[in-house]
Amino acid sequence: MKLLYIATAERTKEIPAEWHALDLGNGQQLVCIRWRDELPELRWAERPDVIRLPHPIFQSTAVIPDEHLAVLRGRFQLDAGATVHHVIAQAAKDNPWMRVHAL
């Protein structure tokens, strides 16, 4: 399963896994990562310049906070109340590898 994050371009250079990113136009990227192990994910995601978006299965109905939506709105049209699935749907239009399941 792939997970989504907002991170700086500098931080993405340190990802120890398969990943794809879309530029958000503000020095940050929406990053989709396929982790093989939990420990590297925990270490990487705890960095202060990494924002972990809600888990696509376990937090599928969690609303993305307004402060994170503000960052994502630089590239995507997202309304208040958007979930991670709204982000995935728009990101996959630009890059099919941003889907969290198949591929």
N, C-alpha and C positions, 0 to 999 in steps of 0.2 A: 504494500500500500504506500502511496506517495502522500506526503504531508506538505502543507503550504506555509510559507513564511514571508515576512517583509524583512529585507536585510540590505545593508549597504553593499555596493559592488565589491568593495574591498573585502568584506566578510565572506562573500561567496567563493573567493579564491581558496578558502580554507575548508570547504566542504569535502569530507572524506567519503563521498558516495556519488551515485549518478544523480544529476540535477539538470534542470532547465530553468531559465529565467526570462522575465519580460521587464524591460525598463519602465519604471513608473514616472520618469521624467523629473525627478526631484532628488537625484542622488541615491535613490533606493530602487530595489528590484523586488518583484513578486517572484519568489523562488519555489519551485516544486521539486521535492527531493524524495527519492526512493531509498529509504534507509534499510540496510540489511541487519543492523544490530541496534539495540536500544541505547547502549552506553554512548556511542559517538553522537547520537541524536541529542541526548540529554546534555552532553558537554557543549555541543555547538549551539543549541537553542538557548542555553542559559546566558549567553553573551548579552551585554546591555544594548547592543545595536541590532539585535535579532528579535523580531516580533513573531511569535508562534500564533498562527490563525487557528480557529477551532478545528478539532479533529473531524474529518468528513463523515465518520460513522458515529462515534461516541458522543459528539457534540454537534450533530448535523442541524439541530434547530437553534443552536446558540446564535444570538445576534452579534454581529461584529461591532465592537465599540465605535462610537463616533470618531474618536481620535484616530483609529486605524482606517476607518472609512475615508477620512479626509485625505490620507496618504494615497489610498487606492483610487480615489476619484480623479487623480491626476491623469489616469489612463482609462478608467472604466466608469460607466454610468451606473452608479449604485444608489439606491434609495435607503433612507433610514429603515432599519429592520432587516437589512440584507444579511444573509447567512453565507457560510463558506461555499455553498453550492451555487449561489449567485455569482460569486467571484470565479469559480471554476468554469461555469458556463461561458462567461465572457472571455476569460483567459484562453480557453480551448479554441475559441474562434480565431485567435491570433496564432496559437501554437498548439496543435493537437497533443503534444507531449505534456501539456499542462493538466491533462485529465489525470485524476488520481487513481483510477482503476486500470482498465486495459491500456495497452501500449508499453 
